[in-house]
Amino acid sequence: MNDKRSRNIFWLALVVVLIAAASVYSLLSSYQSEVESDRRVLLGRGQTALDALKAGILAHGRMGRYRGDRLAVILEELARTPEILALELRGPDGEILAFGGEHDEIPDAPPKLPKWDASRLVMARHVDFLSESGPGGAGRGRQGRQDTEDWSSFQKGIYVLTATLDTTEMRGAMRRHRVHLSVSIVVVCATLAFGSWVVVLLLKRTELAAELERERERAGRQEQIARLGAGLAHETRNPLGIVRGLAQSICDCSHHDCPVKDQAKNIVDEVDRVIGCINSFLALARPKEADPKQVDLDLFFEIFLPLVEMDSAAAEVDVHYTPCKLNILADEDLLRRSILNLILNALRASQPGSTVQIVAECCHSTLSLRVSDTGCGIAPDDLPRVTEPYFTRFSGGSGLGLSIVDQIAAAHGWRLRISSVLGQGTQAALDDITLMES
């Protein structure tokens, strides 16, 4: 369940990160689009001002001539337009012919491309007024007489029109866009974080509900098994004890020949096997409360492994434990019972000449104790049922061993994890065992 929950949280985090990245990217793109739109609007206004200035100068000019005082009036009138700080006209020789507005806002060298400063935009237009206004000639009044006012001829070359625009309004809009962007990002991240928190709570609630349901099923099963076990112990174990006593007396009697004694010995052995199954059943029906204490694993297995030597020798399978120099918190008697069941299952599944491995592996502050074999394995359909009472595929097996191990693990707060590949072997692990300082 912990692995499944970790995977769910990982995928949830990945989805949240992707959604957050997409949302932030969309907001940034929108912000950039709004900023570019504001810049294009101001550039368009600057182009319009230069176009108007050029048109005014050409409309004033007559046959390649112009009047300087009227040019100044034209530039001054256009400079009164909102957002325009200053306008300037320079001749081909770089001399300033006319200007309007705040002349300090005009740079000494007109820029070739629009130039953005801290609070202004400077733009320039290059125009050949001589070729666009036509050939020169004397200006005349309405009666055909020569105008007494002075006129100047457009010189051959490129004139420069310069306009400086105030960007205060645009920068205020950009600040508002930035504030909107920041607020939007905060809202998106807060919404995603809150949504993720809600989903995690729902996942946890689902897991707790499933765990509660399993506990209810386990409690109901234990109650049913306890009732059946009490009756079974009363009705079966005592009569079997009488049968065993009679068979044992036949074995001890000197008046019976060997075949009779052999049959009596078989009865004793079979009665012992059945009584062992009954005892396992009763152990499952009335589980012992765990009394955890510090257990030295290396010392534990040094004492325990000789107890399974006869079983391993009969199966012709070696049982190997890898020393780890670790101490755990466990009820030693229940730990011995659970490891014994796991090893006996592994021996039944193994082929002669193979090895059953017992390995302890640390995981942060807990330990995983694994019993692995390379035997017949468990079918995928059978794997979810292996801890059910009386479920077994072994001939002569009681089907209670893994149920008892699962019960012992639950009493300690551990988790029994079984993985298997059919035909390749099985690994049974007791996870989440508490580590103790050496």
C-alpha positions in Angstrom: 0.0 0.0 0.0 2.9 2.4 0.8 4.4 1.7 -2.7 1.0 2.3 -4.3 0.5 5.5 -2.4 4.0 6.7 -3.2 3.3 6.1 -6.9 0.0 7.9 -6.7 1.7 10.9 -5.0 4.5 10.9 -7.6 2.1 11.0 -10.5 0.0 13.6 -8.8 3.0 15.8 -8.2 4.1 15.3 -11.8 0.6 16.3 -13.1 0.6 19.4 -10.8 4.0 20.5 -12.0 3.0 20.1 -15.6 -0.2 22.0 -15.1 1.6 24.7 -13.1 4.3 25.0 -15.9 1.6 25.2 -18.6 -0.4 27.8 -16.6 2.7 29.9 -15.9 3.8 29.7 -19.5 0.3 30.8 -20.7 0.3 33.7 -18.3 3.8 34.8 -19.3 2.8 34.5 -23.0 -0.3 36.7 -22.3 1.8 39.2 -20.4 4.4 39.4 -23.3 1.5 39.8 -25.8 0.0 42.6 -23.8 3.4 44.4 -23.4 4.1 44.0 -27.1 0.7 45.3 -27.9 1.3 48.4 -25.8 4.7 49.0 -27.4 3.2 48.6 -30.9 0.5 51.2 -30.0 3.1 53.7 -28.9 5.3 53.0 -31.9 2.2 53.5 -34.1 1.6 56.9 -32.5 5.2 57.9 -33.1 4.9 56.9 -36.7 1.7 58.8 -37.0 3.3 61.9 -35.5 6.2 61.7 -38.0 3.8 61.1 -40.9 1.8 64.1 -39.8 5.0 66.2 -39.5 6.2 65.2 -42.9 2.8 65.9 -44.5 2.6 69.3 -42.8 6.1 70.3 -44.1 5.3 69.1 -47.6 1.9 70.9 -47.6 3.6 74.1 -46.5 6.4 73.9 -49.0 6.0 75.6 -52.4 8.1 74.5 -55.4 11.0 73.3 -53.3 10.9 76.3 -50.9 9.8 76.7 -47.3 9.5 79.3 -44.6 11.4 78.6 -41.4 9.0 80.5 -39.1 6.0 78.4 -40.3 7.9 75.2 -39.9 8.4 76.0 -36.2 4.7 76.7 -35.8 3.9 73.3 -37.4 6.3 71.4 -35.1 5.1 73.3 -32.0 1.4 72.6 -32.8 2.2 68.8 -33.3 4.2 68.8 -30.1 1.1 69.7 -28.1 -0.3 66.2 -28.9 -0.5 64.0 -25.8 2.5 61.7 -25.3 4.7 63.8 -27.7 7.5 65.5 -25.7 9.4 67.1 -28.6 9.8 67.2 -32.4 12.8 68.3 -34.4 13.7 68.9 -38.1 17.4 68.8 -39.2 18.8 69.6 -42.5 21.2 67.5 -44.6 24.1 69.3 -43.0 22.9 68.4 -39.4 21.7 71.9 -38.7 18.5 72.2 -36.6 15.9 74.0 -38.8 12.9 73.9 -36.4 11.7 72.2 -33.2 8.7 72.0 -31.0 8.1 71.0 -27.4 10.9 70.2 -24.9 14.0 70.4 -27.0 16.1 68.8 -24.2 14.3 65.6 -24.9 15.8 65.3 -28.4 19.1 63.4 -28.4 22.1 64.9 -30.2 22.3 62.1 -32.7 19.0 60.8 -34.1 18.7 57.0 -33.7 18.5 54.8 -36.8 16.0 52.5 -35.0 13.4 53.3 -32.3 15.2 53.8 -29.0 13.5 53.0 -25.7 14.9 55.0 -22.7 13.8 55.0 -19.1 10.8 57.1 -19.7 10.7 58.0 -23.4 10.7 56.6 -26.9 12.8 58.3 -29.6 12.1 57.8 -33.3 13.5 59.3 -36.5 12.3 59.5 -40.1 14.7 60.3 -43.1 13.1 62.3 -45.9 14.3 63.9 -49.2 12.1 67.0 -49.2 13.6 68.4 -52.4 12.7 65.4 -54.5 9.2 65.1 -52.9 8.3 68.8 -53.1 9.2 69.4 -56.7 11.7 71.9 -58.4 12.3 75.2 -56.8 11.0 78.7 -57.8 10.1 82.0 -56.2 7.0 82.1 -54.1 4.4 84.6 -55.3 1.3 86.2 -53.8 -2.3 86.1 -55.1 -1.7 89.0 -57.5 1.4 87.3 -59.0 3.8 89.7 -57.4 6.9 88.4 -55.5 6.1 87.6 -51.9 8.1 90.0 -49.7 8.6 87.4 -47.0 11.7 85.3 -47.0 11.6 81.8 -48.4 14.3 79.1 -48.1 15.0 76.4 -50.6 15.1 72.8 -49.7 18.7 71.6 -50.0 19.7 68.5 -51.8 20.1 65.6 -49.3 18.3 63.8 -46.5 16.4 65.7 -43.8 15.9 64.1 -40.4 12.6 64.2 -38.5 12.9 63.3 -34.9 10.1 62.6 -32.4 10.3 61.9 -28.7 7.3 60.3 -27.0 6.5 60.0 -23.3 6.2 56.3 -22.2 4.9 57.0 -18.7 1.4 55.8 -19.6 2.7 52.7 -21.3 5.0 51.8 -18.4 2.1 52.3 -16.0 0.1 49.8 -18.1 3.1 47.4 -18.0 3.3 47.7 -14.2 -0.4 46.8 -14.1 0.2 43.9 -16.4 3.1 42.7 -14.1 0.9 43.0 -11.0 -1.9 41.0 -12.8 0.7 38.4 -13.9 2.1 38.0 -10.3 -1.4 37.8 -8.8 -2.5 35.3 -11.5 0.6 33.1 -10.9 0.0 33.2 -7.1 -3.6 32.3 -7.6 -2.8 29.4 -10.0 -0.1 28.0 -7.7 -2.3 28.3 -4.6 -5.2 26.7 -6.4 -3.1 23.8 -7.6 -1.5 23.4 -4.1 -5.0 23.4 -2.5 -6.3 20.9 -5.1 -3.3 18.7 -4.6 -3.7 18.8 -0.9 -7.4 17.9 -1.3 -6.5 15.0 -3.6 -3.8 13.7 -1.2 -6.4 13.8 1.6 -8.9 11.9 -0.5 -6.2 9.3 -1.4 -5.3 9.0 2.3 -9.0 8.7 3.2 -9.5 6.0 0.5 -6.5 4.1 1.8 -7.7 4.4 5.4 -11.1 3.3 4.4 -9.6 0.3 2.6 -7.4 -0.5 5.6 -10.4 -0.2 7.9 -12.3 -2.6 5.7 -9.5 -5.1 5.7 -9.3 -4.8 9.5 -13.0 -5.5 9.7 -12.7 -8.5 7.5 -9.7 -9.7 9.5 -11.6 -9.2 12.8 -14.6 -11.0 11.4 -12.5 -13.9 10.2 -10.6 -14.1 13.5 -13.9 -14.2 15.4 -15.2 -17.0 13.2 -12.0 -18.9 13.3 -11.9 -18.6 17.1 -15.4 -20.1 17.5 -14.6 -22.9 15.1 -11.2 -23.5 16.8 -12.7 -23.8 20.2 -15.1 -26.5 19.1 -12.4 -28.3 17.0 -10.0 -28.4 19.9 -12.6 -29.9 22.2 -14.0 -32.4 19.8 -10.8 -33.5 18.0 -7.6 -33.0 19.9 -8.6 -34.9 23.0 -9.8 -38.0 21.1 -6.7 -37.9 19.0 -4.6 -37.9 22.2 -6.4 -41.1 23.2 -5.7 -42.7 19.8 -2.1 -41.6 20.0 -1.7 -43.1 23.4 -3.2 -46.5 22.3 -0.9 -46.6 19.2 2.1 -45.7 21.4 1.2 -48.6 23.8 1.2 -51.0 20.8 4.6 -49.7 19.8 5.9 -50.3 23.3 4.3 -53.8 23.7 6.8 -56.6 23.3 4.1 -59.2 22.2 3.4 -57.6 18.8 5.5 -58.3 15.7 7.3 -55.7 13.7 4.6 -55.0 11.0 2.1 -54.2 13.7 4.5 -51.9 15.5 5.3 -50.2 12.2 1.7 -49.5 11.6 1.2 -48.2 15.1 4.2 -45.9 14.6 2.6 -44.6 11.4 -0.6 -43.9 13.5 1.5 -42.0 16.0 3.2 -39.9 13.3 -0.1 -39.1 11.6 -1.8 -38.2 14.9 1.2 -35.9 15.6 0.8 -34.2 12.2 -2.9 -33.7 12.7 -2.4 -32.3 16.2 0.2 -30.0 14.8 -2.4 -28.7 12.3 -4.8 -28.2 15.1 -2.3 -26.3 17.2 -1.6 -24.1 14.2 -5.3 -23.5 13.7 -5.7 -22.6 17.4 -2.6 -20.3 17.1 -4.4 -18.5 14.3 -7.7 -18.4 16.1 -6.2 -17.0 19.4 -3.3 -14.9 18.3 -0.7 -14.0 20.9 -0.1 -10.4 21.7 3.3 -9.1 20.6 5.8 -8.1 23.3 8.5 -6.4 21.3 12.0 -6.3 22.7 15.5 -5.7 21.3 16.6 -8.7 19.2 20.1 -9.2 17.8 19.4 -10.7 14.4 22.8 -12.4 14.0 22.5 -14.1 17.4 18.9 -14.9 16.7 19.7 -16.8 13.5 22.8 -18.4 15.0 20.4 -20.1 17.5 17.5 -20.6 15.1 19.1 -22.1 12.0 20.2 -25.4 13.7 16.4 -26.0 14.4 15.7 -26.3 10.7 18.8 -28.3 9.7 16.8 -31.6 9.7 14.1 -30.1 7.4 16.7 -28.6 5.1 18.7 -31.8 5.0 15.5 -33.8 4.2 14.7 -31.4 1.3 18.4 -31.3 0.2 18.2 -27.5 0.2 20.8 -25.2 1.9 19.5 -22.4 4.1 21.9 -19.4 4.1 21.6 -16.3 6.3 23.7 -13.2 5.5 24.9 -11.6 8.8 24.0 -7.9 9.1 25.1 -6.8 12.6 21.7 -5.2 13.2 19.2 -5.1 16.1 15.5 -4.9 15.7 12.4 -4.4 17.9 10.4 -7.7 17.9 8.7 -10.4 19.9 11.4 -13.1 19.6 9.0 -16.0 20.0 6.6 -14.7 17.3 9.6 -13.8 15.1 10.9 -17.3 15.4 7.4 -18.7 14.5 7.0 -16.4 11.4 10.5 -17.1 10.1 10.0 -20.9 10.6 6.8 -20.8 8.5 8.5 -18.8 5.7 11.5 -21.2 5.6 9.4 -24.3 5.6 7.3 -22.9 2.7 10.5 -22.1 0.8 11.9 -25.6 1.4 8.7 -27.2 0.1 8.9 -25.0 -3.1 12.7 -25.6 -3.7 14.4 -28.2 -5.8 17.2 -30.3 -4.3 20.5 -28.6 -4.5 19.1 -25.1 -4.4 19.5 -22.5 -1.7 17.1 -20.5 0.5 18.5 -17.0 1.1 17.7 -15.0 4.3 18.7 -11.3 3.9 18.1 -8.2 6.1 18.1 -4.9 4.2 17.9 -1.4 5.8 15.5 1.2 4.5 15.9 4.5 6.3 14.8 3.8 10.0 13.2 0.4 9.2 14.4 -3.0 8.1 13.1 -5.6 5.5 13.8 -9.2 6.3 13.5 -11.4 3.2 13.3 -15.1 2.7 13.9 -16.0 -1.0 13.9 -19.2 -2.9 14.4 -20.2 -6.6 11.6 -22.9 -6.6 8.4 -23.4 -8.4 6.9 -19.9 -7.7 3.3 -18.9 -7.2 0.8 -18.4 -10.0 -0.4 -14.8 -10.5 -4.0 -15.8 -9.8 -3.0 -17.5 -6.5 -0.7 -14.7 -5.2 -3.5 -12.5 -3.7 -4.9 -15.5 -1.8 -1.7 -16.9 -0.2 -2.5 -15.5 3.2 -6.1 -16.8 3.3 -6.5 -19.6 5.9 -6.4 -23.1 4.4 -5.4 -21.9 0.9 -2.5 -24.1 -0.3 -1.1 -25.7 -3.4 1.2 -28.1 -1.5 0.1 -31.6 -0.9 -0.2 -32.2 2.8 0.1 -28.5 3.7 -2.3 -26.9 6.2 -2.6 -23.6 4.4 -2.2 -21.7 7.7 1.5 -20.9 7.7 1.3 -17.6 5.8 -1.9 -16.6 7.5 -0.1 -16.9 10.9 2.9 -14.9 9.5 0.5 -12.2 8.3 -1.1 -12.1 11.7 2.2 -11.9 13.5 3.3 -9.1 11.1 0.1 -7.2 11.8 0.6 -7.6 15.6 4.0 -5.9 15.3 2.9 -3.2 12.8 4.9 -4.8 10.1 3.8 -5.7 6.5 4.1 -9.1 4.9 5.0 -8.6 1.2 5.1 -11.6 -1.1 6.3 -11.4 -4.7 6.8 -14.4 -7.0 7.4 -15.4 -10.6 6.0 -18.8 -11.7 8.8 -21.2 -12.3 11.5 -18.8 -11.0 11.0 -18.5 -7.3 9.3 -16.5 -4.5 10.4 -13.8 -2.1 8.6 -13.3 1.2 9.5 -10.2 3.1 8.6 -8.7 6.5 8.8 -4.9 5.9 8.7 -1.9 8.2 10.5 -3.7 11.0 11.8 -1.1 13.5 15.6 -0.8 13.7 17.3 -0.4 17.1 20.7 1.2 17.8 23.4 -1.4 18.3 
